[in-house]
């Protein structure tokens, strides 16, 4: 079983409506895309930079988008 990986996005990155975060499995030795990988959990930690209440943060549907084969 593969070990969990923590990869960070640039600090203070402002993700607005219409932005997409894609997760791609890559071979650690060749950098090639690896097919057949199943993601069991993805966690995105975010800070509320608007200064409003945490309940003001907007969330959307989670969807898996197939990539190139």
MARNU-600876 format. One record per atom (N, C-alpha, C): z, x, y; residue in one letter. Coordinates in pm, whole numbers, padded with zeros to 5 digits, always signed. Example, Ala and Ser with C-alpha at 12.3 -4.5 7.8 and 13.67 -1.06 7.14 Angstrom:
REM MARNU-600876
+00780+01319-00569A/+00780+01230-00450A/+00780+01320-00330A/+00708+01285-00225S/+00714+01367-00106S/+00787+01290+00003S/
END
This chain:
REM MARNU-600876
+00000+00083-00117X/+00000+00000+00000X/+00000+00088+00125X/-00082+00050+00222X/-00091+00128+00345X/+00036+00114+00428X/+00065+00217+00506X/+00181+00216+00594X/+00148+00141+00722X/+00244+00068+00779X/+00220+00001+00907X/+00184+00102+01015X/+00101+00061+01108X/+00056+00148+01216X/+00089+00083+01349X/+00143+00161+01440X/+00168+00112+01575X/+00066+00179+01665X/-00019+00099+01728X/-00119+00150+01821X/-00099+00077+01954X/-00089+00152+02060X/-00061+00087+02188X/-00186+00072+02273X/-00183-00031+02356X/-00286-00053+02456X/-00240+00018+02583X/-00331+00040+02679X/-00289+00103+02804X/-00179+00023+02874X/-00081+00094+02927X/+00029+00029+02999X/-00025-00049+03118X/+00035-00162+03145X/-00004-00249+03257X/-00145-00305+03244X/-00195-00315+03123X/-00325-00377+03099X/-00310-00527+03119X/-00391-00583+03207X/-00383-00725+03239X/-00488-00800+03158X/-00444-00869+03053X/-00535-00947+02970X/-00538-01089+03022X/-00653-01130+03071X/-00668-01261+03132X/-00742-01353+03035X/-00763-01476+03076X/-00839-01571+02993X/-00974-01512+02956X/-01014-01532+02831X/-01143-01485+02785X/-01142-01347+02723X/-01032-01273+02736X/-01024-01141+02675X/-00998-01156+02526X/-01045-01060+02448X/-01026-01059+02303X/-00971-00924+02260X/-00871-00926+02175X/-00821-00803+02112X/-00870-00804+01969X/-00941-00700+01929X/-00993-00691+01792X/-00920-00581+01717X/-00892-00609+01592X/-00828-00511+01505X/-00930-00471+01399X/-00958-00341+01391X/-01057-00291+01297X/-00992-00188+01206X/-01015-00199+01077X/-00962-00101+00981X/-01057+00019+00975X/-01002+00137+00997X/-01082+00260+00993X/-01024+00356+00890X/-01110+00430+00826X/-01066+00533+00732X/-00999+00645+00811X/-00878+00687+00770X/-00811+00794+00842X/-00879+00930+00827X/-00961+00946+00724X/-01026+01075+00703X/-01165+01083+00764X/-01242+00971+00759X/-01379+00976+00809X/-01400+00898+00938X/-01310+00804+00967X/-01326+00720+01084X/-01423+00604+01062X/-01473+00591+00939X/-01567+00483+00908X/-01493+00350+00894X/-01563+00241+00924X/-01505+00108+00910X/-01480+00080+00763X/-01363+00026+00730X/-01326-00005+00593X/-01329-00157+00576X/-01404-00205+00479X/-01412-00349+00456X/-01308-00392+00353X/-01282-00522+00348X/-01191-00577+00248X/-01044-00561+00282X/-01012-00520+00403X/-00872-00502+00443X/-00814-00636+00485X/-00693-00665+00439X/-00627-00790+00476X/-00509-00758+00567X/-00504-00825+00681X/-00394-00807+00775X/-00292-00915+00747X/-00169-00874+00717X/-00066-00972+00687X/+00015-01010+00810X/+00018-00924+00911X/+00092-00956+01034X/+00041-00870+01147X/+00031-00928+01264X/-00003-00854+01386X/+00094-00900+01494X/+00151-00804+01564X/+00248-00836+01667X/+00198-00777+01799X/+00198-00860+01902X/+00162-00812+02035X/+00285-00833+02124X/+00333-00722+02178X/+00448-00730+02269X/+00393-00727+02411X/+00438-00820+02494X/+00385-00828+02630X/+00498-00850+02728X/+00474-00806+02849X/+00568-00829+02957X/+00510-00928+03056X/+00595-01011+03111X/+00552-01110+03209X/+00544-01043+03346X/+00424-01009+03390X/+00407-00938+03517X/+00393-01033+03636X/+00390-01163+03609X/+00373-01260+03718X/+00505-01289+03788X/+00616-01255+03726X/+00746-01279+03786X/+00798-01419+03762X/+00722-01501+03692X/+00767-01637+03663X/+00858-01642+03542X/+00888-01761+03501X/+00971-01782+03383X/+00893-01742+03257X/+00960-01687+03156X/+00891-01652+03030X/+00819-01771+02967X/+00870-01891+02990X/+00805-02009+02933X/+00672-02039+03002X/+00645-01973+03115X/+00518-01993+03186X/+00402-01919+03121X/+00433-01827+03030X/+00326-01750+02966X/+00239-01844+02881X/+00109-01825+02890X/+00014-01909+02818X/-00022-01840+02687X/-00020-01915+02579X/-00064-01861+02451X/-00179-01946+02399X/-00259-01886+02313X/-00374-01959+02258X/-00376-01953+02108X/-00482-02007+02054X/-00500-02006+01909X/-00532-01865+01860X/-00483-01836+01740X/-00517-01710+01673X/-00632-01737+01580X/-00737-01658+01590X/-00853-01674+01501X/-00894-01536+01450X/-00944-01533+01330X/-00999-01408+01274X/-01150-01415+01287X/-01206-01312+01349X/-01351-01306+01371X/-01408-01198+01280X/-01499-01234+01191X/-01556-01131+01104X/-01638-01031+01182X/-01627-00906+01146X/-01703-00801+01213X/-01824-00759+01131X/-01886-00649+01172X/-02004-00601+01098X/-01968-00560+00956X/-02058-00579+00867X/-02033-00543+00727X/-02084-00406+00695X/
END
